[in-house]
Structure formats: structure tokens, C-alpha cells
């Protein structure tokens, strides 16, 4: 006890030392790494981009390159007459329908292909063949087979989603740790039970990666699909602008697609973080 | 045991005998172990002790049914081992063996759930076993939120709830710090006494083996590993590792294993002195 007492000034000294250390560390956090700093960096980046765009637009006719101001005015115009919101609604509905269907089909197919090597060997030729054929190659066929209505567009989104999701899910199933499978087997899980209680939950992070990649591809596909055959939608809006010589409408369509994609990905990430956190999904 | 309602919860699992007869395992051309004869009596606690890579874990995997014997026979409770099964619970070294998306309670409940035990009944069972390993306060936490020692407690509860005749422990405390390991060893000692199951415990820690085992078996260095020394530990529980009999046994085992390590190093041309 006495030794402890004589030691205590030393302990106190160590404590104050660490305290000053943490105090010294705090102000050295670089400004650019703070929340405000990062927000300002992003803002600066966007501002610089707009500035370069503005300066470039001085050199060209609006038909070739409309200025940011003209584009903004066009956006307000399209918003006011309802064209923009209608286009967003139509494109988003097609993307959501095709993407969801793609997940609903692609995930179970991926699980089955990953778990049963017979199913994998059976379907592999088709997956390996079609995944190299871009959806735009099927636009004409989709219209011939499914008509110019919603079905052809949804089918193309489904097509572009399903392979990415399936391939990612297969990869997930194949990388389930042997340890977990062994644990399940010694705890009395049968083959089907192992599939449902170990393989599927272990594969969730891969499914999410597949779903996010597919979301990006759906945006690529929707424009091709709508350009060929659609009355409404962002792709259709971009295409019909040509007939009016309204390049600024094309710009509005492109920027809207970018922002919409960003928002959709954020929504997916947010939902995943809230709902699937325990499956260790890193987003 | 006087209350009949509790008898279903009593953690007693009647142990079964483990028997290995002339067992060899080879992967391709390389022989991992050969000529292993081992009989672990029902309710006995046997420690397999040896340096890394001597084939201890391979033997455990064999009894667990994770891999087949190249030759020889393996049986548990008189029945030949054909694959993994609930009668042989395994506590893995890696805490990754817990399902990270399930809470401690759900992990512990996993076995009964697979057997189709009704929800209310298995919740009751799980509560009992979570209490038994001292995780009552952490029952609703995910494994990722627990310390290494707590995760191993959860693994042990998840195995014991199935009342396995044999518990196989593969260096379960190898990744824990020394203090936690001591606490966990005392826990295993207590649980074994309460459950009376047969335990095959793999370790490279001599103290751990002396603390726990009825019998300690050392192995020669692999490849082609065999049993080297079999020691009956006749020290009463709880064991005092600083008392003379334990110290003497420690010296004996230390020399036994050190000679194997030296032999391996010499074979690899790494030993400086050929003592």
C-alpha cells in the first residue's frame, strides 16, 4: 500500500502527460478533413466545374453548348410545365420495376447456382454468354416481342440487372466461410437449413454490391430503351429535344439523370445501413 | 434434479466414448498422422498437446466428421463417424464461427431451432444456457460487440444447449489474453463437472493441459505424426499449478515437447545447437 502511495505522484504525472497529448492532437486535425472542410471541398469542385462550363459556353453558340444559366432556365421551364417531373416519374418507375424484378429473380438464381454445382453448370453457359451482350442490342427485339409499351423497357432493365446480381450472389455463396458451414453442421442444421440460415445471410453483402452496381447499369439502360421507343421518360425527353433544337433540354436531362442516380444510390445505402447493418454490409 | 420441471434444462449430457483404431490421414502423398489408437472413456477429459502443425486439429476434425480417415476406424458412442453431427459439439478457436448476424441468444438457440423445438421452449432453454456461461447481461448483443472471452462463452453455450455426448474444443482460448484464458479455463472445468460430457481438448499451452486434463497426450512433430507420451494426471481439482506435482509435470511435458520442436528445427536445418 505504501509503495502505491509513493507511486501516485508518478501516476498523476503520466495522466497529465497524456492529457496534454490529446489536447495537442486536436488542433492539428487538418481543416480539410473536418465536416465543414469536406463540404466546402465538394462545393468548390462543383463551383469550378460550373465556371469552366460557363467560360466554355462563351465561345460557342447555345445550340452547340448552352450556358449554365440557359440550362437552369430550361430546367425551371420544364419543371413548371410538368415535363420534367413526368419524365423523372416515368423513368424512375421503369427502373424500379425492372431493378426490383431483377433482384427478385437474380438473387434466388444466384443462391441456387452458388449452392448446387449442378444448377451452376446448367445455367453457366447462358450467364457467361448473355452478360457480354449489352441491353441496347436487345432494344429492337424487346419492342418487337413486347411492344412499345412499358413491358419492353422494364424487361431491358430486368435484363441488365439480373446478370450482375446473379454473378455477385454466386461469388458470395462460394466465399461463405467453411468455418460457419462446419459450425452449422455440428449444431444439427440440414442441407436446406444451412442454405437458409447460413448461406443466405452470409451472402447479403454481395447481394447489396450487386444491387448497387445494377442500379447504375439500369440508369445506363433506361436512356437507350427510352430513346428508341418511348413517349415520356428522361431518355425520350433527351431525344425529342433534338427535334426542337433545344440543346439545353438535353443538358437538363443529363444532369437530372446524374442527380437521380446519386439520390437513388444514397437511398439504397441509407436503407442498407438501417436495415442490414447486422449482416456486416460495408457501404 | 429434485424439480422435475427443471430436468429438461439440467445441463447433464451423458458422455460417450471416443474410439480411434489404427487411424491414418493423408492428403495426397503427405501423411499427416498415422497409426493413431485412442480411446477416450465416457466423461473423460483428454488434452491433446503439441506444437503447431503436428496434426492435433486434424484428429479433432476427424472425430467431428469434417474429414474422413484415410484408413482406420473412428467411432463415438459405438457408432462409426460418417459426418458432422449434433452428438459431437465443436468449440472452434476462431470466434468467427459464431453467426455474426444473430445475437448471443439467437446463436445459442440455433441448435434447438434447427431441431424444430417450439419457440417458447427454446427461448427458455437458451436463457438457461446463456445464464450458465454468465452472458445474461449480453444476451441481446451481436457477437461483434463482445470481447473475445465473451464470444467463446457464447460458443460454449451454443454447443452445450444441444447436450452433445462429446465436446471437441480446438484451441478455444488460443486467441485470448492470459488473464481471460485463466478465467475461461476455470469455466470449462466447472462446466465439464456439471455436464459430465466427454471432452477432447486441443491445446499448445502446457499449463492449460495440466489445469484441465484427466489425461494429457503429446504428439510427435508432423508430418506423419504419432502419439508420443500419454500422462494420467492424478491431481485433485481445482488444481494448483504452483504446487510441486503440477510443476514436476510441467517440466516433464516441457521437455517432451521441446525435444520435438528441436527435432523439427534440426530437420529443417534451423537449430543452432544440436542439443
Interface residues (C-beta under 8 A of the other chain):
Chain A: X177 X179 X180 X182 X183 X184 X185 X186 X187 X188 X189 X190 X193 X197 X198 X201 X204 X278 X279 X280
Chain B: X64 X65 X66 X83 X84 X85 X86 X88 X89 X90 X92 X94 X96 X97 X98 X99 X100 X101 X110 X111 X114 X115 X142 X144 X158 X159 X162
